[in-house]
Amino acid sequence: MDLTVVAYIVYLLISVGLTVWVARTLSRNGRIFLADVLHGNEKLADAVNHLLVVGFYLVNFGFVALYLSQDDAVTDARNLFEALSVKLGVVLLVLGVMHLGNVYVLNKIRRRGVMEREQVPPVPPQGWTGPAKGPWAPPATGAGAGA
């Protein structure tokens, strides 16, 4: 069997295995984070989690497929390992960048939710102070004002 084909097979097996493992890990551990971001709405958290996993699979499997081609023929074991290390290293970097991007976006959403929760005044209003007088009074309205 041609070593280039062996490199393709090994690359696909490892890349698909890594993508599935990372997606399952992110899905399992990210569900709790999503539930917090979405204020405890478990059904919405599960739906968003599933959509994120599907998108993760599509992007990563698409990248793995596009990056499959090999320009140089693999002639010996050394070339096989070099080709695999470059291809798998790039796939791992893409997986890491996607993971960090997801965490960044979700953290921004979570921070916005925390800020909205903190916007509630600690004490409800206790009454009105009456009409303002002095330099900060609103402009007078009515028949006698202006003209």
N, C-alpha and C positions, 0 to 999 in steps of 0.2 A: 504494500500500500504506500502511496505517495505521502511523504512527511507533511506536505502542505495540507492534505486532507486531514491527517492526524491533528495538526495544529488547529484546524477549523473545529473539529469535533471537541477537542479538549477545551478550546476557548468557549464554545457554545455551552458545554456542560457546566463549566465553572461560572460563566457569566449569568446563565439562567439560574443556577443554584444560589449565587450571591444575591441576585435581584429578588428572588422569592424570599430568601431569609431576611433581607433588609426590610422588604415590604411587610412581612408578617410581624417582625419586631416593632416596626414603626406603628403598625395598625394596633397591635396589642397594647403597647405602652402609650400611644398617642390618644387612645380613646378617653382616658382619664383627663388628659389635658384639654381635649375638645369639649368634654362635658363641663369643665370649669369655664372655658371660653364662652360657651353657649349657655351659661347660667343654669346648669343642671338639666337642660333639656336632653334627656338620654336618647330619645328617638332621633332628634335632629343630629346629635353627636354621632350616632351610629351611621346615619345616612351620609353625613359629610365625610366621616372616616372611610366609608366604602368608596365614595367618589374619589377621594384622595388616593386610595390604593389603586383604583383602576387607572387613574391618570399616571401614577407612578409607574405601573406596569407598562402602559402604552409608550411612555417616553423612553423608559430604559430599554425595553425590548426593541423599540425602533432604533435607538442608538446602537445597541449591540448588533442588530442586523446590518445597519449601514456601515459599521466599523469592521465588519467581518472580512472584507476583501483584503488580500495580501498582495502587495506589488511584487515583492521578490519571492522566488521559489525557496522553500525550505529544503536544504540539501542534507543537513546533518542535525544531530541532537542539539548542538550549540545554537544553531539558528532557530531551532524549534523553541527552545527556552527563551531566547531573546525576543522572538516574535510574541510569544505568549506573555512575557513579562510586560512588554510595552502595551499590548492590547488590554490585558487585565488591569494594569495600573491606570490606564485612562478610564476604563469602566468604573473602577473604584473611586477615582476622583469625581466622575460625573455623579455617581451615587451619593458621595459625600456632599457635593455642592447642592444637589437637589434636596437632601435632608436638611442642610443648613438653611436653604431658602424656605422650605416649609416651616421650620421652627421659627425663623425670623418673622414670616407673615403671621403665623398664629400668635406669636408673642405680641406683635403690634395690635392684633385684634383683642387679645386678652388685656393689654394695657389700656386700650380705649374703654373696655367694659369696666375695668377697675376705676378709671377716672370718672366714668358716668355714675358709678355707684357712690363715689365720693362727692359728687356735686350736690347731693341732698343736704340741705342745711341741718346742722345738728339739733337746732331748736326751732320749732315752728314759729311763725310770726305771732306776736302777742297782741298786736293792735296797730292802729294807724296813729300817726303823730299829728295829724291835722294839716291845714294849709301851710305851705312854706312861706316864711317871711324873710326879708333881707335880700342880699345880693343874689341868692340862688333861687329866688321865687320864679315860678313859671310865668310866662307873659299873661297879662290880663286879657280876658275875653269878654265880649258883651258889647252893648251899645255905646258905652262911654269910652272905649279903648280905640286908639288909633286916629281916626279921621278927624 
